[in-house]
Amino acid sequence: MRIHGLQKLTLLDYPEKTACTIFLGNCNFRCPFCHNQDLVLHPENVEQISEDALFSFLKKRQGLLDGVCITGGEPLLHTDLAPFLSSIRSLGYSIKLDTNGSFPTRLKELVHLGLIDYVAMDIKNSLEQYDRTTGFSSVSLSSVQESVQFLLSDVVEYEFRTTMVRELHTQNDFLSIGKWIKGAKRYFLQEFIDSGSLVVNSYSSSTQFHPFTKEEALEIQKLLLPFVSTVELRGYEI
């Protein structure tokens, strides 16, 4: 497994757990608000961490960390993910997976193998606006919808989340999302932060992106509460 980053401690990425975060390269989306440009577009230019070094770290942190977050890029692009997660699991860690939901078969397989305890799936936008938000006209919406339905079936703990970008989202988009994921346990509205290294795609090559204000985010939160039992803001000072 090619590992392109390790955050040794996070108190935010894995709800109610102390964890570390492992970054894997490559992604099949080109979301213009993504802040990991090098990881998505040029992972070969990002310094790698050997598996030996990673597992040495994980062994030293046994009993100190509860979990491991696997993020990217898109982790499910990696066909050797199962044995990698199995090795992490053997050390007693709980595992959280971040995904864009475009590989439902792989997601289901890993869950049914007992290798994932928590899934955080990005909802990029309303279905009508997915192409312009992901940067591809060929995104399989049926695959994304299949992943949503799988998570809604409550087979594994999960959250849905959307990074809110003023130029890409409207209140009507969030209403559509609410109807789409109706009955979900939890949905996070994430503040957009410009890292200065955003992914540029054909839909957004000359566009500047901005966050919603906290007040606007709170209004959208109210719109979503009839559909999702728990809607929380993430990144905003409350």
Secondary structure in CASP SS format (residue, H / E / C, confidence):
PFRMAT SS
TARGET T0000
AUTHOR 0000-0000-0000
METHOD secondary structure of the structure
MODEL  1
M C 1.00
R C 1.00
I E 1.00
H E 1.00
G E 1.00
L E 1.00
Q E 1.00
K E 1.00
L E 1.00
T E 1.00
L C 1.00
L C 1.00
D C 1.00
Y C 1.00
P C 1.00
E C 1.00
K C 1.00
T C 1.00
A E 1.00
C E 1.00
T E 1.00
I E 1.00
F E 1.00
L E 1.00
G C 1.00
N C 1.00
C C 1.00
N C 1.00
F C 1.00
R C 1.00
C C 1.00
P C 1.00
F C 1.00
C C 1.00
H C 1.00
N C 1.00
Q H 1.00
D H 1.00
L H 1.00
V H 1.00
L H 1.00
H C 1.00
P H 1.00
E H 1.00
N H 1.00
V C 1.00
E C 1.00
Q C 1.00
I E 1.00
S C 1.00
E H 1.00
D H 1.00
A H 1.00
L H 1.00
F H 1.00
S H 1.00
F H 1.00
L H 1.00
K H 1.00
K H 1.00
R C 1.00
Q E 1.00
G C 1.00
L C 1.00
L E 1.00
D C 1.00
G E 1.00
V E 1.00
C E 1.00
I E 1.00
T E 1.00
G C 1.00
G C 1.00
E C 1.00
P H 1.00
L H 1.00
L H 1.00
H C 1.00
T C 1.00
D C 1.00
L H 1.00
A H 1.00
P H 1.00
F H 1.00
L H 1.00
S H 1.00
S H 1.00
I H 1.00
R H 1.00
S C 1.00
L C 1.00
G C 1.00
Y C 1.00
S E 1.00
I E 1.00
K E 1.00
L E 1.00
D E 1.00
T E 1.00
N C 1.00
G C 1.00
S C 1.00
F C 1.00
P H 1.00
T H 1.00
R H 1.00
L H 1.00
K H 1.00
E H 1.00
L H 1.00
V H 1.00
H H 1.00
L C 1.00
G C 1.00
L C 1.00
I C 1.00
D C 1.00
Y E 1.00
V E 1.00
A E 1.00
M E 1.00
D E 1.00
I C 1.00
K C 1.00
N C 1.00
S C 1.00
L H 1.00
E H 1.00
Q H 1.00
Y H 1.00
D H 1.00
R H 1.00
T H 1.00
T H 1.00
G C 1.00
F C 1.00
S C 1.00
S C 1.00
V C 1.00
S C 1.00
L H 1.00
S H 1.00
S H 1.00
V H 1.00
Q H 1.00
E H 1.00
S H 1.00
V H 1.00
Q H 1.00
F H 1.00
L H 1.00
L H 1.00
S C 1.00
D C 1.00
V C 1.00
V C 1.00
E E 1.00
Y E 1.00
E E 1.00
F E 1.00
R E 1.00
T E 1.00
T E 1.00
M E 1.00
V C 1.00
R C 1.00
E C 1.00
L C 1.00
H C 1.00
T C 1.00
Q H 1.00
N H 1.00
D H 1.00
F H 1.00
L H 1.00
S H 1.00
I H 1.00
G H 1.00
K H 1.00
W H 1.00
I C 1.00
K C 1.00
G C 1.00
A C 1.00
K C 1.00
R E 1.00
Y E 1.00
F E 1.00
L E 1.00
Q E 1.00
E E 1.00
F C 1.00
I C 1.00
D C 1.00
S C 1.00
G C 1.00
S C 1.00
L C 1.00
V C 1.00
V C 1.00
N C 1.00
S C 1.00
Y C 1.00
S C 1.00
S C 1.00
S C 1.00
T C 1.00
Q C 1.00
F C 1.00
H C 1.00
P C 1.00
F C 1.00
T C 1.00
K H 1.00
E H 1.00
E H 1.00
A H 1.00
L H 1.00
E H 1.00
I H 1.00
Q H 1.00
K H 1.00
L H 1.00
L H 1.00
L C 1.00
P C 1.00
F C 1.00
V C 1.00
S C 1.00
T E 1.00
V E 1.00
E E 1.00
L E 1.00
R E 1.00
G C 1.00
Y C 1.00
E C 1.00
I C 1.00
END
